């Protein structure tokens, strides 16, 4: 979980710049569950943010088959 948190910290400044944020909610097997906060919670690009920014980095740095899902 520590490495996942570190990757989220790397992505966080980009999200904060757009009025959003991300928080690790849970880890269930290969599924990383996150809460998108602020502007990210209602943004139309939130799916792209999850897949292109967060999931790609987690797959590069942690485990290649991780999947990121947003929870409410």
QUIMORA-V73539 format. One line per field, one symbol per residue. psi: psi as a letter, one per 40 degrees, with the letter a starting at -180 (. if undefined). Layout:
psi=???
This chain:
psi=dddddddddddddddddeeaiihhdihgbehhhihhibdddeideddddddddddddddddcheeihhihi.
